[in-house]
């Protein structure tokens, strides 16, 4: 499952499958692996609580 935030304004060319182009963003603009793990754990806890 992919969880993709859609901040405003997200250009139309980055919506749908085009969002994966953001994976090629400069490293300093990317979420770190540690932060991604933290977010995934938080999301898992939130989903488990429902």
N, CA, C and O atoms as a GROMACS GRO file, in nm:
protein
  200
    1UNK      N    1   0.086  -0.116   0.000
    1UNK     CA    2   0.000   0.000   0.000
    1UNK      C    3   0.090   0.123   0.000
    1UNK      O    4   0.191   0.127   0.070
    2UNK      N    5   0.053   0.220  -0.078
    2UNK     CA    6   0.123   0.347  -0.081
    2UNK      C    7   0.035   0.451  -0.013
    2UNK      O    8  -0.083   0.465  -0.046
    3UNK      N    9   0.093   0.524   0.080
    3UNK     CA   10   0.024   0.636   0.143
    3UNK      C   11   0.095   0.761   0.096
    3UNK      O   12   0.213   0.782   0.126
    4UNK      N   13   0.022   0.842   0.022
    4UNK     CA   14   0.084   0.958  -0.041
    4UNK      C   15   0.011   1.084   0.003
    4UNK      O   16  -0.105   1.104  -0.033
    5UNK      N   17   0.078   1.169   0.080
    5UNK     CA   18   0.014   1.295   0.118
    5UNK      C   19  -0.001   1.385  -0.004
    5UNK      O   20   0.082   1.383  -0.094
    6UNK      N   21  -0.106   1.462  -0.005
    6UNK     CA   22  -0.129   1.553  -0.117
    6UNK      C   23  -0.133   1.695  -0.064
    6UNK      O   24  -0.241   1.750  -0.041
    7UNK      N   25  -0.016   1.755  -0.046
    7UNK     CA   26  -0.014   1.892   0.003
    7UNK      C   27  -0.072   1.987  -0.102
    7UNK      O   28  -0.069   1.959  -0.222
    8UNK      N   29  -0.121   2.096  -0.056
    8UNK     CA   30  -0.171   2.200  -0.148
    8UNK      C   31  -0.060   2.300  -0.169
    8UNK      O   32   0.006   2.333  -0.071
    9UNK      N   33  -0.036   2.350  -0.281
    9UNK     CA   34  -0.089   2.302  -0.408
    9UNK      C   35   0.004   2.195  -0.467
    9UNK      O   36   0.124   2.218  -0.482
   10UNK      N   37  -0.051   2.083  -0.500
   10UNK     CA   38   0.024   1.977  -0.567
   10UNK      C   39  -0.006   1.989  -0.716
   10UNK      O   40  -0.121   1.975  -0.758
   11UNK      N   41   0.097   2.015  -0.797
   11UNK     CA   42   0.073   2.034  -0.940
   11UNK      C   43   0.005   1.912  -1.002
   11UNK      O   44   0.032   1.799  -0.962
   12UNK      N   45  -0.082   1.933  -1.099
   12UNK     CA   46  -0.153   1.822  -1.161
   12UNK      C   47  -0.062   1.712  -1.215
   12UNK      O   48  -0.100   1.595  -1.213
   13UNK      N   49   0.059   1.748  -1.262
   13UNK     CA   50   0.147   1.644  -1.317
   13UNK      C   51   0.208   1.555  -1.208
   13UNK      O   52   0.273   1.456  -1.240
   14UNK      N   53   0.187   1.590  -1.080
   14UNK     CA   54   0.233   1.505  -0.970
   14UNK      C   55   0.118   1.430  -0.905
   14UNK      O   56   0.137   1.370  -0.799
   15UNK      N   57   0.002   1.431  -0.965
   15UNK     CA   58  -0.112   1.356  -0.912
   15UNK      C   59  -0.122   1.222  -0.982
   15UNK      O   60  -0.071   1.205  -1.093
   16UNK      N   61  -0.186   1.128  -0.918
   16UNK     CA   62  -0.197   0.993  -0.974
   16UNK      C   63  -0.057   0.932  -0.985
   16UNK      O   64   0.026   0.953  -0.896
   17UNK      N   65  -0.030   0.857  -1.090
   17UNK     CA   66   0.102   0.793  -1.104
   17UNK      C   67   0.217   0.893  -1.111
   17UNK      O   68   0.331   0.857  -1.082
   18UNK      N   69   0.189   1.017  -1.149
   18UNK     CA   70   0.294   1.118  -1.158
   18UNK      C   71   0.358   1.152  -1.024
   18UNK      O   72   0.465   1.212  -1.020
   19UNK      N   73   0.292   1.113  -0.914
   19UNK     CA   74   0.348   1.141  -0.782
   19UNK      C   75   0.482   1.071  -0.762
   19UNK      O   76   0.564   1.118  -0.684
   20UNK      N   77   0.504   0.961  -0.832
   20UNK     CA   78   0.629   0.887  -0.814
   20UNK      C   79   0.750   0.963  -0.869
   20UNK      O   80   0.863   0.927  -0.838
   21UNK      N   81   0.727   1.064  -0.948
   21UNK     CA   82   0.838   1.148  -0.994
   21UNK      C   83   0.903   1.221  -0.876
   21UNK      O   84   1.020   1.260  -0.883
   22UNK      N   85   0.827   1.240  -0.769
   22UNK     CA   86   0.881   1.307  -0.650
   22UNK      C   87   0.989   1.223  -0.582
   22UNK      O   88   1.065   1.275  -0.500
   23UNK      N   89   0.996   1.094  -0.614
   23UNK     CA   90   1.102   1.009  -0.558
   23UNK      C   91   1.239   1.051  -0.609
   23UNK      O   92   1.341   1.014  -0.551
   24UNK      N   93   1.241   1.127  -0.717
   24UNK     CA   94   1.367   1.174  -0.773
   24UNK      C   95   1.403   1.315  -0.724
   24UNK      O   96   1.488   1.382  -0.782
   25UNK      N   97   1.337   1.359  -0.618
   25UNK     CA   98   1.366   1.491  -0.560
   25UNK      C   99   1.508   1.492  -0.504
   25UNK      O  100   1.562   1.386  -0.470
   26UNK      N  101   1.569   1.608  -0.495
   26UNK     CA  102   1.702   1.617  -0.434
   26UNK      C  103   1.701   1.555  -0.294
   26UNK      O  104   1.601   1.564  -0.222
   27UNK      N  105   1.812   1.495  -0.257
   27UNK     CA  106   1.819   1.423  -0.129
   27UNK      C  107   1.778   1.509  -0.010
   27UNK      O  108   1.711   1.459   0.080
   28UNK      N  109   1.816   1.636  -0.009
   28UNK     CA  110   1.783   1.722   0.105
   28UNK      C  111   1.633   1.749   0.115
   28UNK      O  112   1.587   1.796   0.219
   29UNK      N  113   1.556   1.721   0.010
   29UNK     CA  114   1.411   1.740   0.013
   29UNK      C  115   1.336   1.611   0.044
   29UNK      O  116   1.214   1.612   0.062
   30UNK      N  117   1.408   1.499   0.051
   30UNK     CA  118   1.344   1.370   0.074
   30UNK      C  119   1.328   1.342   0.223
   30UNK      O  120   1.404   1.391   0.306
   31UNK      N  121   1.228   1.261   0.255
   31UNK     CA  122   1.209   1.214   0.391
   31UNK      C  123   1.315   1.108   0.417
   31UNK      O  124   1.338   1.021   0.333
   32UNK      N  125   1.380   1.115   0.533
   32UNK     CA  126   1.482   1.015   0.565
   32UNK      C  127   1.416   0.880   0.593
   32UNK      O  128   1.297   0.872   0.623
   33UNK      N  129   1.495   0.774   0.582
   33UNK     CA  130   1.443   0.640   0.611
   33UNK      C  131   1.393   0.632   0.755
   33UNK      O  132   1.290   0.569   0.782
   34UNK      N  133   1.464   0.693   0.848
   34UNK     CA  134   1.423   0.690   0.989
   34UNK      C  135   1.289   0.761   1.008
   34UNK      O  136   1.203   0.714   1.082
   35UNK      N  137   1.271   0.874   0.941
   35UNK     CA  138   1.143   0.948   0.952
   35UNK      C  139   1.031   0.868   0.887
   35UNK      O  140   0.920   0.865   0.939
   36UNK      N  141   1.059   0.804   0.774
   36UNK     CA  142   0.957   0.721   0.708
   36UNK      C  143   0.914   0.607   0.800
   36UNK      O  144   0.796   0.575   0.807
   37UNK      N  145   1.010   0.545   0.871
   37UNK     CA  146   0.977   0.438   0.965
   37UNK      C  147   0.890   0.491   1.078
   37UNK      O  148   0.793   0.426   1.118
   38UNK      N  149   0.923   0.608   1.130
   38UNK     CA  150   0.845   0.668   1.238
   38UNK      C  151   0.702   0.695   1.191
   38UNK      O  152   0.606   0.665   1.262
   39UNK      N  153   0.688   0.751   1.072
   39UNK     CA  154   0.555   0.779   1.017
   39UNK      C  155   0.476   0.651   0.995
   39UNK      O  156   0.357   0.646   1.023
   40UNK      N  157   0.542   0.547   0.944
   40UNK     CA  158   0.475   0.419   0.919
   40UNK      C  159   0.426   0.357   1.050
   40UNK      O  160   0.315   0.304   1.056
   41UNK      N  161   0.509   0.363   1.154
   41UNK     CA  162   0.466   0.310   1.284
   41UNK      C  163   0.347   0.387   1.339
   41UNK      O  164   0.252   0.328   1.389
   42UNK      N  165   0.352   0.519   1.329
   42UNK     CA  166   0.241   0.602   1.377
   42UNK      C  167   0.113   0.571   1.300
   42UNK      O  168   0.005   0.563   1.359
   43UNK      N  169   0.124   0.556   1.172
   43UNK     CA  170   0.007   0.522   1.090
   43UNK      C  171  -0.048   0.386   1.129
   43UNK      O  172  -0.169   0.368   1.141
   44UNK      N  173   0.042   0.288   1.150
   44UNK     CA  174   0.000   0.156   1.192
   44UNK      C  175  -0.074   0.159   1.325
   44UNK      O  176  -0.177   0.093   1.340
   45UNK      N  177  -0.024   0.234   1.420
   45UNK     CA  178  -0.091   0.246   1.550
   45UNK      C  179  -0.228   0.310   1.535
   45UNK      O  180  -0.324   0.268   1.598
   46UNK      N  181  -0.235   0.412   1.450
   46UNK     CA  182  -0.365   0.479   1.428
   46UNK      C  183  -0.464   0.384   1.364
   46UNK      O  184  -0.580   0.380   1.404
   47UNK      N  185  -0.421   0.308   1.266
   47UNK     CA  186  -0.512   0.213   1.200
   47UNK      C  187  -0.553   0.100   1.295
   47UNK      O  188  -0.668   0.054   1.291
   48UNK      N  189  -0.462   0.055   1.379
   48UNK     CA  190  -0.493  -0.050   1.476
   48UNK      C  191  -0.594  -0.004   1.580
   48UNK      O  192  -0.669  -0.086   1.635
   49UNK      N  193  -0.597   0.126   1.608
   49UNK     CA  194  -0.686   0.176   1.712
   49UNK      C  195  -0.830   0.195   1.663
   49UNK      O  196  -0.919   0.229   1.741
   50UNK      N  197  -0.853   0.172   1.537
   50UNK     CA  198  -0.988   0.193   1.481
   50UNK      C  199  -1.063   0.064   1.469
   50UNK      O  200  -1.178   0.064   1.424
   0.00000   0.00000   0.00000
